[in-house]
Amino acid sequence: MQEAAYGYGAEPLLSGLTLELAPGSFHFLTGPSGAGKTTFLKLCYAELLPTSGHVGILGEDASAISRDAVADLRARIGVVHQDCQFLDHLPTEDNIALPLTVTGRDTSRAAGDLSELVEWVGLSSRAKALPPELSGGERQRAALARAIITDPDLILADEPTGNVDWEMSVRLLQLLVELNRMGKTVLVATHDLGLIRAAKSQVQARVLRIRNGQIATAGADL
């Protein structure tokens, strides 16, 4: 990302952004509500394009690639949204497998991997449950599983622990740390400074803060 900016009106929400996420790195993104954390994540997976400057995603210039290429690029990025949405008439395991269906992959061949992934996030006993039957923590774990079913290189999580208790927050953090140890690049947007402090004993994480439309490395006060 080089001198990138994005704005919804006359005044840019984010400006002068220059940042590189090294492959296999772990980052936290913090800042007050409305600072632009979600907008920044959307720039990272080409949901939004910069109004000026350049955003490179996994070696591709987001503003220069075709629509088909964007779809291929997004398949290499797993996104856990703040408000995770599911198809309520489908069992949890089918919701997790949806990215495979959308991209035309043979879900029968991936059945073993799906079962292993559902077990990894601790949802084997809830695989046949419908989304409305899941707790908040179960929904977040299902959202994480769905985000990584395509084996992405980059994982972006937008406030993944915002609606769960501390015990589940730590569980989700451990899953993200495990993914990072597998070589995945991870970026987590969060308000939870306690979560960031808890992560320091598990992973070497860089903490970024958005303030006044700029991104800077957070200080030791965290």
Secondary structure, 3 states (H helix, E strand, C coil): CEEEEECCCCCCCEEEECCCCCCCCEEEEECCCCCCHHHHHHHHCCCCCCCEEECEECCEECCCCCHHHHHHHHCCEEEECCCCCCCCCCCHHHHHCHHHHHCCCCCCCCHHHHHHHHHHCCCHHHCCCCHHHCCHHHHHHHHHHHHHCCCCCEEEEECCCCCCCHHHHHHHHHHHHHHHHCCCEEEEECCCHHHHHHHCCCCCEEEEEEECCEEEECCCCC
